[in-house]
Amino acid sequence: MARRALSVNDLYNKKYKLLQFDGEWKEAFDCPERYGIWFVWGNSGNGKTTFVLELVKYLARFLKVAINALEEGSAHTMQKSFRNVGMAEVAKKVILIEGESMEELSERMEKKKSADVWIIDSVQYTQLSYKAYILFKKKHPKKLIIFVSHADGKKPSGRAATSIMYDATLKIWIEGYKAVSKGRYIGETGEFVIWPEGVIKYWGAL
């Protein structure tokens, strides 16, 4: 059955659940929708992991967050990163999953009272095809799913990752300790400073 067509008034009157970002987060990313796909990518050594964990900590103010750490799991480096961002402040709202397959993760997501936000790090480790990604996305329409990706130059590494990036509503590029909004939600500055000293060293100024 075909979906009902919307009039202009229908669209104008439609209500959305938005995340009420504030401060530097709103200046960078405005107030994005509560559900959907976000995509974060960048080369190593530019602050990507720190940004993702800072984002997790911030989102935990609003929602319960799960991290599927396919690459690091619960390694000592992950412990250090958690401590560096002060994740203990939101300890009751964040869980770390040690590298579940997408099938296992999907089952976990369907459970009652499962997390609202799901970080998948990294998309390359999932070995998802774009077709499998679309099926996964459609299966979980009431979740916020954030894919983290390696980069090849300034593009996501791999064809599937690139396709997922184009599909995402919020696309965040990490370079020189800055997170830059490249997607459909851009605040006044469109940029988030991850580490001021690193930004000055890389860019020459804040």
C-alpha positions as CSV (number, residue, x, y, z in Angstrom):
1,M,0.0,0.0,0.0
2,A,1.3,3.4,-1.0
3,R,1.9,5.9,1.8
4,R,-0.4,8.9,2.2
5,A,0.8,12.0,0.4
6,L,1.3,15.1,2.6
7,S,0.0,18.6,1.8
8,V,2.1,21.6,2.6
9,N,0.0,22.2,5.7
10,D,0.4,18.6,6.8
11,L,4.1,19.0,6.7
12,Y,4.0,22.3,8.5
13,N,1.9,20.9,11.3
14,K,3.9,17.7,11.7
15,K,5.5,17.5,15.2
16,Y,9.1,16.3,15.7
17,K,11.0,15.1,18.7
18,L,14.2,17.2,18.9
19,L,17.1,17.1,21.2
20,Q,17.3,20.4,23.1
21,F,21.0,21.1,22.6
22,D,22.5,24.1,24.3
23,G,25.8,26.0,24.4
24,E,28.6,24.9,22.2
25,W,26.6,21.8,21.1
26,K,23.8,23.9,19.7
27,E,26.2,26.4,18.1
28,A,27.7,23.5,16.2
29,F,24.8,21.2,15.5
30,D,21.6,23.1,16.3
31,C,18.8,20.9,17.8
32,P,18.8,17.6,15.8
33,E,16.0,15.1,15.6
34,R,15.8,12.5,18.4
35,Y,15.8,9.6,16.0
36,G,17.7,8.6,12.8
37,I,21.3,8.1,11.7
38,W,24.3,10.2,12.5
39,F,27.7,9.7,11.0
40,V,31.1,10.7,12.5
41,W,34.3,10.2,10.5
42,G,37.9,11.3,10.5
43,N,41.5,10.2,10.3
44,S,43.3,8.9,13.4
45,G,45.1,11.3,15.7
46,N,42.6,14.2,15.1
47,G,40.4,13.8,18.2
48,K,37.7,11.5,16.9
49,T,37.5,9.1,19.9
50,T,37.5,12.0,22.3
51,F,34.7,13.7,20.4
52,V,32.6,10.6,20.3
53,L,32.9,10.1,24.0
54,E,32.2,13.8,24.7
55,L,29.1,13.4,22.5
56,V,28.1,10.2,24.5
57,K,28.5,12.1,27.8
58,Y,26.4,15.0,26.5
59,L,23.6,12.8,25.0
60,A,23.5,10.9,28.3
61,R,22.0,14.1,29.8
62,F,18.9,13.4,27.7
63,L,18.9,9.7,26.9
64,K,20.4,6.2,27.7
65,V,23.4,5.5,25.5
66,A,25.0,2.2,24.5
67,I,28.5,2.0,22.8
68,N,29.2,-1.1,20.7
69,A,33.0,-0.9,20.8
70,L,33.9,-3.2,17.9
71,E,37.5,-2.1,17.7
72,E,38.7,-1.3,21.3
73,G,36.2,-3.2,23.4
74,S,37.1,-2.7,27.1
75,A,40.8,-2.2,26.4
76,H,43.0,-0.1,28.7
77,T,42.9,2.7,26.0
78,M,39.1,2.8,26.3
79,Q,39.3,3.0,30.1
80,K,41.7,5.9,29.8
81,S,39.4,7.6,27.3
82,F,36.4,7.2,29.6
83,R,38.3,8.7,32.5
84,N,39.6,11.6,30.4
85,V,36.1,12.8,29.5
86,G,34.8,12.1,33.0
87,M,32.3,9.5,31.9
88,A,31.7,8.6,35.6
89,E,29.4,11.6,35.8
90,V,26.8,9.8,33.6
91,A,27.7,6.2,34.7
92,K,24.1,5.2,35.1
93,K,23.1,6.3,31.6
94,V,26.0,4.7,29.6
95,I,26.8,1.1,28.8
96,L,29.8,-0.4,26.9
97,I,29.3,-3.5,24.7
98,E,32.4,-5.4,23.8
99,G,32.0,-5.8,20.1
100,E,28.7,-7.6,19.3
101,S,27.9,-8.5,15.8
102,M,25.2,-6.5,14.1
103,E,22.8,-9.4,14.4
104,E,23.4,-9.6,18.2
105,L,23.2,-5.9,18.5
106,S,19.9,-5.8,16.7
107,E,18.5,-8.3,19.1
108,R,19.7,-6.3,22.1
109,M,18.1,-3.1,20.6
110,E,14.7,-4.8,20.4
111,K,14.6,-5.6,24.1
112,K,12.3,-3.7,26.4
113,K,13.9,-0.7,28.0
114,S,17.0,-0.9,25.7
115,A,19.1,2.2,25.2
116,D,17.9,5.1,23.2
117,V,21.2,5.9,21.4
118,W,23.5,3.4,19.9
119,I,27.1,4.1,19.0
120,I,28.7,1.7,16.5
121,D,32.5,2.0,16.3
122,S,33.4,1.4,13.6
123,V,31.3,0.9,10.6
124,Q,34.2,-0.9,8.9
125,Y,34.3,-3.5,11.6
126,T,30.6,-4.3,11.0
127,Q,31.3,-5.4,7.5
128,L,27.8,-4.1,6.6
129,S,26.8,-3.7,3.0
130,Y,24.7,-0.7,2.2
131,K,21.7,-3.0,1.6
132,A,22.1,-4.6,5.1
133,Y,22.5,-1.1,6.6
134,I,19.1,0.0,5.1
135,L,17.4,-3.1,6.5
136,F,19.0,-2.4,9.9
137,K,18.0,1.2,9.9
138,K,14.3,0.3,9.0
139,K,14.2,-2.2,11.8
140,H,15.0,0.4,14.4
141,P,13.2,3.6,13.5
142,K,12.8,4.8,17.1
143,K,16.5,4.7,17.9
144,L,19.3,7.2,17.3
145,I,22.1,5.3,15.7
146,I,25.6,6.9,15.4
147,F,28.1,5.3,13.1
148,V,31.8,6.1,13.6
149,S,34.1,5.6,10.6
150,H,37.7,5.6,9.5
151,A,38.5,8.1,6.7
152,D,40.4,7.8,3.4
153,G,41.6,11.3,2.9
154,K,38.5,13.4,3.6
155,K,36.0,10.7,2.7
156,P,34.8,7.7,4.7
157,S,36.8,4.6,4.1
158,G,34.9,2.2,1.8
159,R,31.9,2.4,-0.5
160,A,29.3,1.3,2.1
161,A,30.6,3.8,4.7
162,T,30.4,6.6,2.1
163,S,26.8,5.6,1.2
164,I,25.8,5.6,4.9
165,M,27.4,9.0,5.4
166,Y,25.3,10.4,2.5
167,D,22.1,8.9,4.1
168,A,22.8,10.3,7.6
169,T,20.9,13.3,8.8
170,L,23.8,14.6,10.9
171,K,27.3,14.2,9.3
172,I,30.3,15.2,11.5
173,W,33.8,15.5,10.1
174,I,36.7,15.4,12.5
175,E,39.9,17.2,11.6
176,G,42.6,19.0,13.7
177,Y,40.6,18.6,16.9
178,K,37.5,20.2,15.5
179,A,34.2,18.5,14.8
180,V,32.5,20.2,11.8
181,S,28.9,19.7,10.8
182,K,28.5,18.7,7.2
183,G,24.9,17.5,7.4
184,R,21.4,18.8,7.6
185,Y,21.8,20.3,11.1
186,I,24.2,23.1,11.3
187,G,24.3,25.7,14.1
188,E,25.6,29.2,14.2
189,T,29.2,28.2,13.9
190,G,28.9,24.7,12.6
191,E,32.0,23.7,14.5
192,F,32.8,22.1,17.9
193,V,36.2,22.5,19.5
194,I,37.4,19.2,20.9
195,W,40.8,20.3,22.3
196,P,41.7,24.0,22.1
197,E,45.4,23.5,22.3
198,G,45.3,21.0,19.5
199,V,43.2,23.3,17.4
200,I,45.7,26.1,17.8
201,K,48.6,23.8,16.9
202,Y,46.8,22.4,13.8
203,W,44.9,25.5,12.5
204,G,47.0,28.3,13.9
205,A,44.1,29.8,15.8
206,L,40.8,28.8,17.5
